[in-house]
Amino acid sequence: MRFVIIGAGRVGLRTARVLREEGHDVTIVERDANKAERARNDEFEVVEGDGAREAVLDQVDLESADALGALTGDLNVNFAACMVAKHFGCRTVLRIDEDYREDIYRKFASDVDEVVYPERLGAIGAKNALLGGNIRAIADIAQNLQVVELTITDESPVKGYSISELSIPADARILAFGKRDESMDIPLPDDSIGVGDRVAVLADFDVLEDVRRILVGDASRGAADELTANAGGN
């Protein structure tokens, strides 16, 4: 696939490297001469200019691009680049810094395909490393919603159940299921739940502890309590 990345800063250049490592074609747009040169030294195709200007984006051939990631630290530049890319039918990803409020997030989320908070994702990773245990935060979906991955333990009340037999709070949904040492997939009603299996759940912060107790048992009570207490502040 072919991607256009706006911004060769910390987030943009790192994203471009990951995409290239996976075999994708990446073009970077960067207005800062030093950052543009650094990206060229990293053997990327670089268009030097303001990613908010349509004349500059015309140089990257958006018609042949699959997606554009506007990943600078400037929200106005990111939004303008996404709007131009939308005109060409590209999938658009908009970076918003952690400092922006939830109402601003919601405003821009309706205009682009995806909104990302790199700082928040980094905070989730750090929190998981600190918590350890059998519950792992994957993503904050909204101010009160989080996706978590839980690992079934020997103390799990549902060990031996099937997915169809699970009863979890109304404010929670099972998104994916994976047997021990296997990749996760869409859960099937007859999937049996055993020790070491993983369940991905979308849940309101208020019911995270109930979900943990049902799926994991009491083995990671301390970690779950910390997760519930801190989830809304990351």
FIKOLZA-1660 file (N, C-alpha, C; in steps of 0.1 Angstrom, whole numbers, plus 5000, padded with zeros to 4 digits):
% residues 234
   i   px   py   pz ch aa at
   1 5008 4988 5000  A  M  N
   1 5000 5000 5000  A  M CA
   1 5009 5012 5000  A  M  C
   2 5003 5024 4996  A  R  N
   2 5010 5036 4996  A  R CA
   2 5004 5046 5006  A  R  C
   3 5013 5052 5014  A  F  N
   3 5009 5061 5024  A  F CA
   3 5016 5075 5023  A  F  C
   4 5009 5085 5027  A  V  N
   4 5015 5099 5028  A  V CA
   4 5015 5103 5043  A  V  C
   5 5026 5106 5048  A  I  N
   5 5028 5111 5062  A  I CA
   5 5031 5126 5062  A  I  C
   6 5022 5133 5069  A  I  N
   6 5025 5148 5070  A  I CA
   6 5032 5150 5084  A  I  C
   7 5045 5154 5083  A  G  N
   7 5053 5157 5095  A  G CA
   7 5064 5146 5097  A  G  C
   8 5076 5150 5097  A  A  N
   8 5087 5141 5100  A  A CA
   8 5093 5143 5114  A  A  C
   9 5084 5147 5123  A  G  N
   9 5088 5147 5137  A  G CA
   9 5089 5134 5143  A  G  C
  10 5088 5134 5157  A  R  N
  10 5090 5121 5164  A  R CA
  10 5079 5111 5160  A  R  C
  11 5066 5115 5160  A  V  N
  11 5055 5106 5156  A  V CA
  11 5055 5102 5142  A  V  C
  12 5056 5112 5133  A  G  N
  12 5055 5110 5119  A  G CA
  12 5066 5101 5113  A  G  C
  13 5079 5104 5117  A  L  N
  13 5090 5096 5112  A  L CA
  13 5090 5082 5118  A  L  C
  14 5086 5080 5130  A  R  N
  14 5085 5067 5136  A  R CA
  14 5074 5058 5129  A  R  C
  15 5063 5065 5126  A  T  N
  15 5052 5058 5119  A  T CA
  15 5057 5054 5105  A  T  C
  16 5064 5063 5098  A  A  N
  16 5068 5060 5085  A  A CA
  16 5078 5048 5085  A  A  C
  17 5087 5048 5095  A  R  N
  17 5096 5036 5095  A  R CA
  17 5089 5023 5097  A  R  C
  18 5079 5023 5106  A  V  N
  18 5071 5011 5108  A  V CA
  18 5064 5006 5095  A  V  C
  19 5058 5016 5088  A  L  N
  19 5051 5012 5076  A  L CA
  19 5061 5007 5066  A  L  C
  20 5073 5013 5065  A  R  N
  20 5083 5008 5055  A  R CA
  20 5088 4994 5058  A  R  C
  21 5090 4992 5071  A  E  N
  21 5094 4979 5076  A  E CA
  21 5085 4968 5072  A  E  C
  22 5072 4972 5071  A  E  N
  22 5061 4962 5067  A  E CA
  22 5059 4961 5052  A  E  C
  23 5068 4968 5045  A  G  N
  23 5068 4967 5030  A  G CA
  23 5060 4977 5023  A  G  C
  24 5055 4987 5029  A  H  N
  24 5047 4997 5023  A  H CA
  24 5055 5009 5017  A  H  C
  25 5049 5016 5008  A  D  N
  25 5055 5027 5001  A  D CA
  25 5051 5040 5009  A  D  C
  26 5061 5048 5013  A  V  N
  26 5058 5060 5022  A  V CA
  26 5064 5072 5016  A  V  C
  27 5056 5083 5015  A  T  N
  27 5061 5096 5011  A  T CA
  27 5058 5105 5023  A  T  C
  28 5068 5113 5027  A  I  N
  28 5067 5123 5038  A  I CA
  28 5067 5137 5033  A  I  C
  29 5058 5145 5039  A  V  N
  29 5057 5159 5036  A  V CA
  29 5062 5167 5049  A  V  C
  30 5072 5175 5048  A  E  N
  30 5077 5182 5059  A  E CA
  30 5082 5196 5055  A  E  C
  31 5078 5206 5063  A  R  N
  31 5081 5220 5060  A  R CA
  31 5094 5225 5066  A  R  C
  32 5099 5218 5077  A  D  N
  32 5111 5222 5083  A  D CA
  32 5123 5215 5076  A  D  C
  33 5132 5224 5071  A  A  N
  33 5143 5219 5063  A  A CA
  33 5152 5208 5070  A  A  C
  34 5154 5210 5083  A  N  N
  34 5163 5201 5090  A  N CA
  34 5156 5187 5092  A  N  C
  35 5143 5187 5095  A  K  N
  35 5136 5175 5096  A  K CA
  35 5134 5168 5083  A  K  C
  36 5132 5176 5072  A  A  N
  36 5131 5170 5059  A  A CA
  36 5144 5163 5055  A  A  C
  37 5155 5170 5058  A  E  N
  37 5168 5164 5055  A  E CA
  37 5171 5151 5063  A  E  C
  38 5166 5151 5075  A  R  N
  38 5168 5139 5083  A  R CA
  38 5160 5127 5077  A  R  C
  39 5148 5130 5072  A  A  N
  39 5140 5120 5066  A  A CA
  39 5146 5115 5053  A  A  C
  40 5152 5124 5046  A  R  N
  40 5159 5120 5033  A  R CA
  40 5171 5111 5037  A  R  C
  41 5178 5115 5047  A  N  N
  41 5190 5107 5052  A  N CA
  41 5185 5093 5056  A  N  C
  42 5173 5091 5060  A  D  N
  42 5167 5079 5063  A  D CA
  42 5161 5072 5051  A  D  C
  43 5164 5077 5039  A  E  N
  43 5161 5072 5026  A  E CA
  43 5146 5072 5023  A  E  C
  44 5139 5082 5029  A  F  N
  44 5125 5084 5025  A  F CA
  44 5123 5093 5013  A  F  C
  45 5113 5092 5006  A  E  N
  45 5109 5102 4996  A  E CA
  45 5103 5113 5003  A  E  C
  46 5108 5125 5002  A  V  N
  46 5103 5137 5009  A  V CA
  46 5099 5148 5000  A  V  C
  47 5087 5154 5003  A  V  N
  47 5083 5166 4996  A  V CA
  47 5084 5177 5007  A  V  C
  48 5093 5187 5004  A  E  N
  48 5095 5198 5014  A  E CA
  48 5085 5209 5012  A  E  C
  49 5077 5212 5022  A  G  N
  49 5067 5222 5021  A  G CA
  49 5056 5221 5032  A  G  C
  50 5047 5230 5032  A  D  N
  50 5036 5230 5042  A  D CA
  50 5025 5221 5038  A  D  C
  51 5023 5210 5047  A  G  N
  51 5013 5200 5044  A  G CA
  51 4999 5205 5044  A  G  C
  52 4997 5217 5048  A  A  N
  52 4983 5223 5049  A  A CA
  52 4979 5229 5035  A  A  C
  53 4989 5230 5026  A  R  N
  53 4986 5237 5013  A  R CA
  53 4984 5226 5002  A  R  C
  54 4973 5229 4995  A  E  N
  54 4970 5219 4984  A  E CA
  54 4980 5218 4974  A  E  C
  55 4987 5230 4971  A  A  N
  55 4997 5230 4960  A  A CA
  55 5009 5221 4964  A  A  C
  56 5012 5220 4977  A  V  N
  56 5022 5211 4981  A  V CA
  56 5018 5196 4981  A  V  C
  57 5006 5194 4985  A  L  N
  57 5000 5180 4985  A  L CA
  57 4998 5175 4971  A  L  C
  58 4997 5184 4961  A  D  N
  58 4996 5180 4947  A  D CA
  58 5008 5172 4943  A  D  C
  59 5019 5175 4949  A  Q  N
  59 5032 5169 4945  A  Q CA
  59 5034 5155 4950  A  Q  C
  60 5025 5150 4959  A  V  N
  60 5026 5136 4964  A  V CA
  60 5017 5127 4957  A  V  C
  61 5009 5131 4947  A  D  N
  61 5000 5123 4940  A  D CA
  61 4990 5115 4949  A  D  C
  62 4982 5123 4955  A  L  N
  62 4972 5117 4965  A  L CA
  62 4962 5107 4958  A  L  C
  63 4961 5109 4945  A  E  N
  63 4951 5100 4938  A  E CA
  63 4956 5085 4939  A  E  C
  64 4969 5083 4940  A  S  N
  64 4974 5070 4941  A  S CA
  64 4977 5065 4955  A  S  C
  65 4974 5074 4965  A  A  N
  65 4977 5071 4979  A  A CA
  65 4965 5063 4985  A  A  C
  66 4968 5054 4994  A  D  N
  66 4957 5047 5001  A  D CA
  66 4952 5054 5013  A  D  C
  67 4962 5061 5020  A  A  N
  67 4958 5068 5032  A  A CA
  67 4968 5079 5034  A  A  C
  68 4964 5089 5042  A  L  N
  68 4972 5100 5046  A  L CA
  68 4971 5102 5061  A  L  C
  69 4983 5102 5067  A  G  N
  69 4984 5104 5082  A  G CA
  69 4989 5118 5085  A  G  C
  70 4981 5127 5090  A  A  N
  70 4985 5140 5094  A  A CA
  70 4990 5140 5108  A  A  C
  71 5003 5139 5110  A  L  N
  71 5009 5136 5123  A  L CA
  71 5018 5147 5128  A  L  C
  72 5016 5159 5124  A  T  N
  72 5024 5170 5129  A  T CA
  72 5019 5174 5143  A  T  C
  73 5026 5183 5150  A  G  N
  73 5021 5188 5163  A  G CA
  73 5011 5200 5161  A  G  C
  74 5008 5203 5149  A  D  N
  74 4999 5215 5146  A  D CA
  74 4985 5210 5141  A  D  C
  75 4975 5211 5150  A  L  N
  75 4962 5206 5146  A  L CA
  75 4956 5213 5134  A  L  C
  76 4959 5225 5131  A  N  N
  76 4954 5232 5119  A  N CA
  76 4960 5226 5107  A  N  C
  77 4973 5224 5107  A  V  N
  77 4979 5217 5095  A  V CA
  77 4974 5203 5093  A  V  C
  78 4972 5196 5104  A  N  N
  78 4967 5182 5103  A  N CA
  78 4953 5182 5097  A  N  C
  79 4945 5191 5102  A  F  N
  79 4931 5190 5097  A  F CA
  79 4930 5195 5082  A  F  C
  80 4937 5205 5079  A  A  N
  80 4937 5209 5065  A  A CA
  80 4942 5198 5055  A  A  C
  81 4953 5192 5059  A  A  N
  81 4958 5181 5051  A  A CA
  81 4948 5170 5049  A  A  C
  82 4941 5166 5060  A  C  N
  82 4931 5156 5059  A  C CA
  82 4919 5160 5050  A  C  C
  83 4915 5172 5051  A  M  N
  83 4904 5176 5042  A  M CA
  83 4908 5176 5027  A  M  C
  84 4920 5179 5024  A  V  N
  84 4925 5178 5010  A  V CA
  84 4925 5163 5006  A  V  C
  85 4931 5155 5015  A  A  N
  85 4932 5141 5012  A  A CA
  85 4918 5134 5010  A  A  C
  86 4908 5139 5018  A  K  N
  86 4894 5134 5017  A  K CA
  86 4889 5136 5002  A  K  C
  87 4892 5148 4997  A  H  N
  87 4888 5151 4984  A  H CA
  87 4893 5141 4973  A  H  C
  88 4904 5135 4976  A  F  N
  88 4910 5125 4967  A  F CA
  88 4907 5111 4971  A  F  C
  89 4898 5109 4981  A  G  N
  89 4893 5096 4984  A  G CA
  89 4903 5088 4993  A  G  C
  90 4912 5095 5000  A  C  N
  90 4922 5088 5009  A  C CA
  90 4915 5085 5022  A  C  C
  91 4919 5075 5029  A  R  N
  91 4916 5073 5043  A  R CA
  91 4925 5083 5050  A  R  C
  92 4919 5090 5061  A  T  N
  92 4926 5101 5068  A  T CA
  92 4927 5098 5082  A  T  C
  93 4939 5100 5088  A  V  N
  93 4942 5099 5102  A  V CA
  93 4947 5112 5107  A  V  C
  94 4941 5117 5117  A  L  N
  94 4944 5130 5123  A  L CA
  94 4950 5129 5137  A  L  C
  95 4961 5135 5139  A  R  N
  95 4967 5135 5152  A  R CA
  95 4962 5147 5160  A  R  C
  96 4958 5145 5172  A  I  N
  96 4954 5155 5182  A  I CA
  96 4963 5153 5194  A  I  C
  97 4969 5164 5199  A  D  N
  97 4977 5163 5211  A  D CA
  97 4968 5161 5224  A  D  C
  98 4974 5155 5234  A  E  N
  98 4967 5152 5247  A  E CA
  98 4961 5164 5253  A  E  C
  99 4966 5176 5250  A  D  N
  99 4961 5188 5257  A  D CA
  99 4947 5192 5252  A  D  C
 100 4943 5187 5240  A  Y  N
 100 4930 5191 5235  A  Y CA
 100 4918 5184 5242  A  Y  C
 101 4907 5191 5244  A  R  N
 101 4896 5186 5252  A  R CA
 101 4888 5176 5244  A  R  C
 102 4880 5169 5251  A  E  N
 102 4871 5158 5245  A  E CA
 102 4862 5164 5235  A  E  C
 103 4857 5176 5237  A  D  N
 103 4847 5182 5227  A  D CA
 103 4854 5185 5214  A  D  C
 104 4867 5189 5215  A  I  N
 104 4874 5191 5202  A  I CA
 104 4877 5178 5195  A  I  C
 105 4880 5168 5203  A  Y  N
 105 4882 5154 5197  A  Y CA
 105 4869 5150 5189  A  Y  C
 106 4858 5152 5196  A  R  N
 106 4845 5148 5189  A  R CA
 106 4842 5156 5177  A  R  C
 107 4846 5169 5177  A  K  N
 107 4843 5177 5166  A  K CA
 107 4851 5172 5153  A  K  C
 108 4864 5169 5155  A  F  N
 108 4872 5165 5144  A  F CA
 108 4870 5151 5140  A  F  C
 109 4866 5142 5150  A  A  N
 109 4864 5128 5147  A  A CA
 109 4853 5126 5136  A  A  C
 110 4844 5135 5135  A  S  N
 110 4833 5133 5126  A  S CA
 110 4837 5137 5111  A  S  C
 111 4849 5143 5110  A  D  N
 111 4853 5148 5097  A  D CA
 111 4864 5139 5091  A  D  C
 112 4870 5130 5099  A  V  N
 112 4881 5122 5094  A  V CA
 112 4878 5107 5098  A  V  C
 113 4887 5098 5092  A  D  N
 113 4884 5084 5095  A  D CA
 113 4889 5080 5108  A  D  C
 114 4900 5086 5113  A  E  N
 114 4905 5082 5126  A  E CA
 114 4912 5093 5133  A  E  C
 115 4911 5095 5146  A  V  N
 115 4918 5104 5154  A  V CA
 115 4927 5097 5163  A  V  C
 116 4939 5101 5164  A  V  N
 116 4949 5095 5173  A  V CA
 116 4955 5104 5183  A  V  C
 117 4957 5099 5195  A  Y  N
 117 4964 5106 5206  A  Y CA
 117 4977 5099 5209  A  Y  C
 118 4988 5102 5202  A  P  N
 118 5000 5094 5205  A  P CA
 118 5005 5094 5219  A  P  C
 119 5003 5106 5226  A  E  N
 119 5007 5107 5240  A  E CA
 119 4999 5098 5249  A  E  C
 120 4986 5097 5246  A  R  N
 120 4977 5088 5254  A  R CA
 120 4981 5073 5252  A  R  C
 121 4984 5070 5239  A  L  N
 121 4987 5056 5236  A  L CA
 121 5000 5052 5244  A  L  C
 122 5010 5062 5244  A  G  N
 122 5022 5060 5252  A  G CA
 122 5019 5058 5267  A  G  C
 123 5010 5066 5272  A  A  N
 123 5006 5065 5286  A  A CA
 123 5000 5051 5289  A  A  C
 124 4992 5046 5280  A  I  N
 124 4985 5033 5282  A  I CA
 124 4996 5022 5283  A  I  C
 125 5006 5023 5274  A  G  N
 125 5017 5013 5274  A  G CA
 125 5025 5014 5287  A  G  C
 126 5027 5026 5292  A  A  N
 126 5035 5027 5305  A  A CA
 126 5026 5022 5317  A  A  C
 127 5013 5025 5316  A  K  N
 127 5004 5020 5327  A  K CA
 127 5004 5005 5327  A  K  C
 128 5003 4999 5316  A  N  N
 128 5003 4984 5315  A  N CA
 128 5016 4978 5321  A  N  C
 129 5027 4984 5318  A  A  N
 129 5040 4979 5323  A  A CA
 129 5040 4980 5338  A  A  C
 130 5035 4991 5344  A  L  N
 130 5034 4993 5358  A  L CA
 130 5025 4983 5365  A  L  C
 131 5013 4981 5359  A  L  N
 131 5003 4973 5365  A  L CA
 131 5007 4958 5365  A  L  C
 132 5011 4953 5353  A  G  N
 132 5014 4939 5352  A  G CA
 132 5001 4931 5353  A  G  C
 133 5002 4919 5357  A  G  N
 133 4990 4911 5361  A  G CA
 133 4983 4906 5348  A  G  C
 134 4970 4903 5350  A  N  N
 134 4962 4896 5340  A  N CA
 134 4952 4905 5333  A  N  C
 135 4953 4918 5335  A  I  N
 135 4944 4928 5328  A  I CA
 135 4953 4939 5321  A  I  C
 136 4950 4941 5308  A  R  N
 136 4959 4950 5301  A  R CA
 136 4950 4960 5293  A  R  C
 137 4952 4973 5295  A  A  N
 137 4945 4983 5287  A  A CA
 137 4950 4983 5273  A  A  C
 138 4941 4983 5263  A  I  N
 138 4945 4984 5249  A  I CA
 138 4943 4998 5243  A  I  C
 139 4931 5004 5246  A  A  N
 139 4929 5017 5240  A  A CA
 139 4918 5024 5248  A  A  C
 140 4919 5037 5249  A  D  N
 140 4908 5046 5254  A  D CA
 140 4899 5050 5242  A  D  C
 141 4887 5045 5242  A  I  N
 141 4878 5048 5230  A  I CA
 141 4872 5061 5232  A  I  C
 142 4868 5065 5244  A  A  N
 142 4862 5078 5247  A  A CA
 142 4865 5081 5261  A  A  C
 143 4859 5092 5266  A  Q  N
 143 4862 5096 5280  A  Q CA
 143 4858 5086 5290  A  Q  C
 144 4848 5077 5287  A  N  N
 144 4843 5067 5297  A  N CA
 144 4844 5053 5292  A  N  C
 145 4851 5051 5281  A  L  N
 145 4851 5037 5275  A  L CA
 145 4866 5033 5273  A  L  C
 146 4868 5020 5276  A  Q  N
 146 4882 5015 5274  A  Q CA
 146 4881 5001 5269  A  Q  C
 147 4890 4997 5260  A  V  N
 147 4892 4983 5256  A  V CA
 147 4903 4977 5264  A  V  C
 148 4899 4966 5270  A  V  N
 148 4909 4959 5279  A  V CA
 148 4910 4944 5274  A  V  C
 149 4922 4939 5276  A  E  N
 149 4924 4924 5274  A  E CA
 149 4926 4917 5287  A  E  C
 150 4919 4907 5289  A  L  N
 150 4920 4899 5302  A  L CA
 150 4924 4885 5299  A  L  C
 151 4933 4880 5307  A  T  N
 151 4938 4866 5306  A  T CA
 151 4931 4858 5317  A  T  C
 152 4926 4847 5312  A  I  N
 152 4918 4837 5321  A  I CA
 152 4928 4830 5331  A  I  C
 153 4925 4830 5343  A  T  N
 153 4934 4824 5354  A  T CA
 153 4927 4812 5359  A  T  C
 154 4935 4805 5368  A  D  N
 154 4929 4793 5375  A  D CA
 154 4918 4797 5384  A  D  C
 155 4917 4810 5389  A  E  N
 155 4907 4814 5397  A  E CA
 155 4894 4819 5390  A  E  C
 156 4895 4819 5377  A  S  N
 156 4884 4825 5369  A  S CA
 156 4871 4817 5371  A  S  C
 157 4860 4825 5374  A  P  N
 157 4847 4818 5376  A  P CA
 157 4841 4812 5363  A  P  C
 158 4847 4817 5352  A  V  N
 158 4841 4812 5339  A  V CA
 158 4850 4802 5332  A  V  C
 159 4860 4797 5339  A  K  N
 159 4869 4787 5333  A  K CA
 159 4861 4774 5330  A  K  C
 160 4861 4770 5317  A  G  N
 160 4853 4759 5313  A  G CA
 160 4840 4762 5306  A  G  C
 161 4836 4775 5307  A  Y  N
 161 4824 4780 5301  A  Y CA
 161 4827 4782 5286  A  Y  C
 162 4816 4783 5278  A  S  N
 162 4817 4787 5264  A  S CA
 162 4814 4802 5264  A  S  C
 163 4817 4809 5252  A  I  N
 163 4815 4823 5251  A  I CA
 163 4800 4826 5252  A  I  C
 164 4791 4817 5247  A  S  N
 164 4777 4819 5247  A  S CA
 164 4772 4819 5262  A  S  C
 165 4779 4812 5271  A  E  N
 165 4774 4811 5285  A  E CA
 165 4779 4823 5293  A  E  C
 166 4787 4832 5288  A  L  N
 166 4792 4843 5296  A  L CA
 166 4781 4853 5298  A  L  C
 167 4781 4859 5310  A  S  N
 167 4771 4869 5314  A  S CA
 167 4779 4881 5320  A  S  C
 168 4781 4891 5312  A  I  N
 168 4788 4903 5316  A  I CA
 168 4779 4915 5317  A  I  C
 169 4783 4926 5324  A  P  N
 169 4775 4938 5326  A  P CA
 169 4770 4943 5312  A  P  C
 170 4758 4950 5313  A  A  N
 170 4752 4955 5301  A  A CA
 170 4761 4966 5294  A  A  C
 171 4770 4973 5302  A  D  N
 171 4778 4983 5297  A  D CA
 171 4792 4977 5292  A  D  C
 172 4792 4965 5288  A  A  N
 172 4804 4959 5283  A  A CA
 172 4801 4949 5272  A  A  C
 173 4811 4948 5262  A  R  N
 173 4809 4940 5251  A  R CA
 173 4822 4932 5248  A  R  C
 174 4820 4919 5245  A  I  N
 174 4832 4911 5241  A  I CA
 174 4835 4913 5226  A  I  C
 175 4847 4918 5224  A  L  N
 175 4851 4921 5210  A  L CA
 175 4860 4910 5203  A  L  C
 176 4868 4903 5211  A  A  N
 176 4877 4893 5205  A  A CA
 176 4880 4882 5215  A  A  C
 177 4884 4871 5210  A  F  N
 177 4888 4860 5219  A  F CA
 177 4900 4852 5213  A  F  C
 178 4909 4848 5221  A  G  N
 178 4921 4840 5216  A  G CA
 178 4924 4829 5226  A  G  C
 179 4926 4817 5220  A  K  N
 179 4931 4806 5229  A  K CA
 179 4946 4809 5232  A  K  C
 180 4950 4802 5243  A  R  N
 180 4963 4804 5248  A  R CA
 180 4974 4802 5237  A  R  C
 181 4983 4812 5235  A  D  N
 181 4994 4811 5225  A  D CA
 181 4989 4812 5211  A  D  C
 182 4976 4816 5209  A  E  N
 182 4971 4817 5195  A  E CA
 182 4966 4832 5193  A  E  C
 183 4965 4836 5181  A  S  N
 183 4961 4850 5178  A  S CA
 183 4946 4851 5181  A  S  C
 184 4942 4864 5184  A  M  N
 184 4928 4867 5187  A  M CA
 184 4920 4868 5175  A  M  C
 185 4907 4864 5176  A  D  N
 185 4898 4865 5165  A  D CA
 185 4884 4868 5170  A  D  C
 186 4874 4869 5161  A  I  N
 186 4861 4872 5164  A  I CA
 186 4856 4860 5173  A  I  C
 187 4850 4863 5184  A  P  N
 187 4845 4852 5193  A  P CA
 187 4833 4844 5187  A  P  C
 188 4834 4831 5189  A  L  N
 188 4823 4823 5184  A  L CA
 188 4815 4817 5196  A  L  C
 189 4802 4815 5195  A  P  N
 189 4794 4811 5207  A  P CA
 189 4800 4798 5213  A  P  C
 190 4805 4789 5205  A  D  N
 190 4810 4776 5211  A  D CA
 190 4824 4776 5216  A  D  C
 191 4831 4787 5214  A  D  N
 191 4845 4788 5219  A  D CA
 191 4845 4785 5234  A  D  C
 192 4854 4775 5238  A  S  N
 192 4855 4772 5252  A  S CA
 192 4866 4781 5259  A  S  C
 193 4864 4784 5271  A  I  N
 193 4873 4793 5278  A  I CA
 193 4882 4785 5288  A  I  C
 194 4895 4786 5286  A  G  N
 194 4904 4779 5295  A  G CA
 194 4915 4788 5300  A  G  C
 195 4923 4783 5309  A  V  N
 195 4934 4790 5315  A  V CA
 195 4944 4795 5305  A  V  C
 196 4947 4808 5305  A  G  N
 196 4956 4813 5296  A  G CA
 196 4950 4819 5283  A  G  C
 197 4937 4817 5281  A  D  N
 197 4930 4823 5270  A  D CA
 197 4928 4838 5273  A  D  C
 198 4926 4845 5262  A  R  N
 198 4925 4860 5263  A  R CA
 198 4912 4865 5258  A  R  C
 199 4906 4875 5264  A  V  N
 199 4893 4880 5260  A  V CA
 199 4895 4895 5259  A  V  C
 200 4891 4901 5248  A  A  N
 200 4892 4916 5246  A  A CA
 200 4878 4921 5249  A  A  C
 201 4876 4931 5257  A  V  N
 201 4863 4936 5261  A  V CA
 201 4863 4951 5260  A  V  C
 202 4852 4957 5255  A  L  N
 202 4849 4971 5255  A  L CA
 202 4840 4973 5267  A  L  C
 203 4844 4982 5276  A  A  N
 203 4836 4984 5288  A  A CA
 203 4837 4998 5293  A  A  C
 204 4826 5002 5299  A  D  N
 204 4825 5015 5306  A  D CA
 204 4834 5014 5319  A  D  C
 205 4841 5025 5322  A  F  N
 205 4850 5025 5334  A  F CA
 205 4843 5020 5346  A  F  C
 206 4830 5023 5347  A  D  N
 206 4823 5020 5360  A  D CA
 206 4821 5005 5362  A  D  C
 207 4822 4997 5351  A  V  N
 207 4820 4982 5352  A  V CA
 207 4833 4974 5350  A  V  C
 208 4844 4981 5349  A  L  N
 208 4857 4973 5347  A  L CA
 208 4860 4963 5358  A  L  C
 209 4857 4967 5370  A  E  N
 209 4860 4958 5381  A  E CA
 209 4851 4946 5381  A  E  C
 210 4838 4948 5377  A  D  N
 210 4829 4937 5376  A  D CA
 210 4833 4928 5365  A  D  C
 211 4838 4933 5353  A  V  N
 211 4842 4925 5342  A  V CA
 211 4855 4917 5347  A  V  C
 212 4864 4923 5353  A  R  N
 212 4876 4916 5358  A  R CA
 212 4872 4905 5367  A  R  C
 213 4863 4908 5377  A  R  N
 213 4859 4897 5387  A  R CA
 213 4853 4885 5380  A  R  C
 214 4845 4888 5370  A  I  N
 214 4838 4877 5362  A  I CA
 214 4848 4869 5354  A  I  C
 215 4857 4875 5347  A  L  N
 215 4866 4868 5338  A  L CA
 215 4879 4863 5344  A  L  C
 216 4884 4871 5353  A  V  N
 216 4897 4867 5359  A  V CA
 216 4897 4861 5373  A  V  C
 217 4887 4866 5381  A  G  N
 217 4887 4861 5394  A  G CA
 217 4894 4872 5403  A  G  C
 218 4899 4867 5415  A  D  N
 218 4905 4877 5424  A  D CA
 218 4920 4878 5424  A  D  C
 219 4926 4871 5414  A  A  N
 219 4941 4870 5414  A  A CA
 219 4947 4884 5411  A  A  C
 220 4940 4892 5404  A  S  N
 220 4946 4905 5400  A  S CA
 220 4938 4917 5405  A  S  C
 221 4932 4915 5417  A  R  N
 221 4923 4926 5422  A  R CA
 221 4930 4939 5423  A  R  C
 222 4943 4939 5429  A  G  N
 222 4950 4951 5430  A  G CA
 222 4952 4958 5417  A  G  C
 223 4957 4951 5407  A  A  N
 223 4959 4957 5394  A  A CA
 223 4946 4963 5388  A  A  C
 224 4935 4955 5389  A  A  N
 224 4923 4960 5384  A  A CA
 224 4918 4973 5391  A  A  C
 225 4920 4973 5404  A  D  N
 225 4915 4985 5412  A  D CA
 225 4923 4997 5407  A  D  C
 226 4936 4995 5405  A  E  N
 226 4944 5006 5400  A  E CA
 226 4940 5011 5386  A  E  C
 227 4937 5001 5378  A  L  N
 227 4932 5004 5364  A  L CA
 227 4920 5012 5364  A  L  C
 228 4910 5008 5372  A  T  N
 228 4897 5015 5373  A  T CA
 228 4899 5029 5379  A  T  C
 229 4908 5030 5389  A  A  N
 229 4910 5043 5395  A  A CA
 229 4916 5053 5386  A  A  C
 230 4925 5048 5378  A  N  N
 230 4934 5057 5369  A  N CA
 230 4929 5058 5355  A  N  C
 231 4919 5050 5351  A  A  N
 231 4915 5050 5337  A  A CA
 231 4911 5063 5332  A  A  C
 232 4903 5070 5339  A  G  N
 232 4897 5083 5334  A  G CA
 232 4907 5094 5334  A  G  C
 233 4919 5093 5340  A  G  N
 233 4929 5104 5340  A  G CA
 233 4940 5103 5331  A  G  C
 234 4941 5093 5321  A  N  N
 234 4952 5092 5312  A  N CA
 234 4950 5099 5299  A  N  C
% end
